[in-house]
């Protein structure tokens, strides 16, 4: 049995387990993403974990985009507030 990244066995069932990437760790609600693949068969688990890894990576990327959007909004607000303060004086 070769070592498969993100594939772990808990009892008789296989699980997907991934650490949260460092760049989003502070804003992500959990320290790792773990869930059951609902199979006891290693070969099936290998196939399922590959699909799950892609799906989880897409969720991580979506979270990155959300954070980037929030930062842009904060920066825009800061610029508008600075302009408003400048026009008041």
N, C-alpha and C positions, 0 to 999 in steps of 0.2 A: 504494500500500500504506500503510494507516494504521498508526500506532505502537500496538501492542497491549502493555499491561503484562504482564510476566512471560513474554512470548513472545520467545525469542531463536533465532537461526539459527546452527548450527554446521556449517559445510560445507554439505551439501545437506539436512540433517535439522533439524527444529525441536525446541526444548527448552523446558521450563518452568523458570524461574529466579526464585526469590523470596528476598529477604533475610530473615533471622530477625528478628522484631520485637524492638525494644530491651528490652521488659520481660521477655523470656525468653532473651535472648542469652547471659547469663552461665551459664545452666543447660542450654542446648541444645548438643548435641554438635558441631554444625557452624555455620559462619557464614552459609551459604545452603543452600537446598533446590533442587537442580538434578537434572533427569532428562529423558530423551528422551521425546518424544511419538510417536516411531516413525513419522513421516510426513514427506514432502517437499512435500506439498501445503499451501499457505498457508491456504486456506479450511478445510480439515480441521483444521489446526493451531490455528486460531482457536477452533473449536468445542471441541477437546480441551483447550486451555489454560484455557478457562473452567471446565470440569469439574474439571480438575486444581487450579485455584486454590481452588475451594470445598473440595476434599478436603484440600489442604495447610492451608488456614485452619482447618479442623476439627481437624487434628492439632495446630496451634499452640494452639487453644483447649483441647484435651485436655491438653496439656502445662501450660498455665496452671492448670487444675483440679488436676492432680497436684501441682504446686508448692504451691498453696494448701492442699491436704490435708496435705502434709508439714509446712507451717508450723504448721497447727493441732495436729498431733501433737506437734511440738516445744514449742509453747506449753503444751499440756496436761501434758507431761512436766515442764516447768519448774515449773508450779504444784504438781504432785504432789510433786516433790522439795523445793520450798520448804515445803510443808505437813509433809512428813516431817522436815525439819530443825527446823522450829518445834516439833513435838511431842517431839522428842528432848531439847530443852533445857528 
